[in-house]
Amino acid sequence: MPPNKQRQTLQSLADKYAGCYTFGEASVIDAEHFCSTIDIPLSDNADVPVPEIEANHLCAIVFTSGSTGTPTPNNKYWETLRVGALSDIELLMQDDVVQTSLLATVPAQHMWGLGTSILFPLFCDMAVSHHTPFFPQDIADALAALPEPRALVSSPVHLDAFLRANVGRLKIDQIFSATAPMSADMARELEQRFSARVIEIFGCSEAGIIARRYTASETAWQLSTMFSVDVNAERVLIQAPHLPEDVILHDIIELVGDGQFRWLGRHQDMVNIAGKRGSLADLNHRLNEIPGVVDGVIFMPDENSGRLAALVVAPDLQPSDILEKLKPGIDPAFLPRPLYKVPMLPRQETGKLARKIVVELFAQTKRSRTLDNEDSADNSG
């Protein structure tokens, strides 16, 4: 289950894992060393025997998104997936909601999509749509075609576009969001617009869903009863009986009692500039809250950089406008310079941004601006 469908990514997997096949409705790759693409025909035959699966059977190799570095593989055994799914259902699903119809905008080859759109229907009274829509109107149409009660599995990036598109009145009973932090304002707007209950999920590829919160009214996260957390100054350790090994989280959290915690950021998010420490997560939240900013990311170009940089999608704003709107809320040391406008950011299907691709886009944009300035100088001469 690769982190993306880029040819280079899939080629590297084909090189590493011998005898690969691709399964799907159509071929997604022309990489060498793949044996074949197998089309899976749809069938109306429901009389299929359910197999007995050994607890220690390796079911999937799920890769992290690579948002903070190189994607890493995680082996998923049947017992881990089965027990994890049952725990997730207990944590997330309302007891009085039955026969839920679920639509996912996130692909099933990622851990977030695998758990909700593949495993949930195996263990509770839920039917999942075979559509994975991307554009807001397509999402609305796919939801409208489902019987109530309805649940939507998505990400803040997709949900923000969904809100902006103004798709009209639509009843959504539950909205599950993951892969990036969601603001309380967005959660409240979603609940008001669609009469929904918004549930935000905290988790990772290594451990699955760890906690949830009702973002419209809560700031703290409720830990699943399946997990225990050990926190010290150096790391956060997650433990659970169904995990083959303990998981180290690259996050900074604060325990607040009663199985709850506050998320303070990721270790990779913490930057030190001119002797001052700041959080990239907080900076990016402030950037994307600016009216007129469609999408944006603030990041450290490399470990030797003395300043932060930013790539921003904001058709109606100038870079100077964006910087002026950032100044009241952040220390001058953390103002991103340079700040380049781009047509779009190369987000993955889950809405995440891989650091490597962001850095490459930044370098390309920087070279393009340099060449444009040189051409302007030559023409003026």
Buried (B, 14 or more C-beta within 10 A) or exposed (E): BBBBEBEEBBBBBBEEEEEBEBEEEEEBBEBEEBEEBEEEEEEEEEEEEEEEEEEEEEBBEBBBBBBBEEBEBBEBBBBBBBBBBBBBBEBBBEEEBEEBBBBBBBBBBBBBBBBBBBBBBEEBEBEBBEBBBEEBEBBBBBBEEBEEBBBBBBBBBBBBBBBEEEBEEBEBBBBBBBBBBBBBEBBBBBBEBBEBBBBBBBBBBBBBBBBBBBBBEBEBBBBBEBBBBEBEEEEBBBBBEBBEEEBBBBBBBEBEEEBBBEBBBBEBBBBEBEEEEBBBBBBBBBBBEBEEBBBBBBBBBEEEEEBBBBBBBBEEBEBEBBBEBBEEBBEEBBBBEBBBBBEEBBBBBBBBBBBEBBBEBBEEBBEEEEEEEEEEEEEEE
